[in-house]
């Protein structure tokens, strides 16, 4: 069942849902993931297997060693706009800013397209989160050279990141749907 919902209202409610989703994802990463996957799942664990797929970039390597995709993007944007590289503290702040802005904005996209679904939309949220992982983490980010390709990381790390995005998607969907019911 689908209720007619204004897409702009859904977008606004989805932004709040995305905020909740990022908070849930970060909590999972910091508190639950180490219990399930171990602490090494948080680190860049290159496997070295299949070197022909460890880099699938179309534009050349944009990230530096031990630099996350969001830190690399923050460094690149700061350098292009200000003309100088950020220091370590600024780089960390930019990384968090990009992570949060991306997660919140994707929540807005979810809300604009799915806010009218009746119920909590668990399946839609799970598919949304896994889709972001597959398309973003596994394909687009490596193609842009912001991280290594799929075979550069362990299966455990891929499962951990998939779980983090599943948590994000289901939390975003649940919060957005609850807000939609409250403000219907």
Helices and strands as residue ranges (DSSP letters): H 7-27, I 28-32, H 33-37, G 39-42, G 51-53, H 69-82, H 88-114, H 122-132, I 133-140, H 141-143, G 150-152, H 155-182
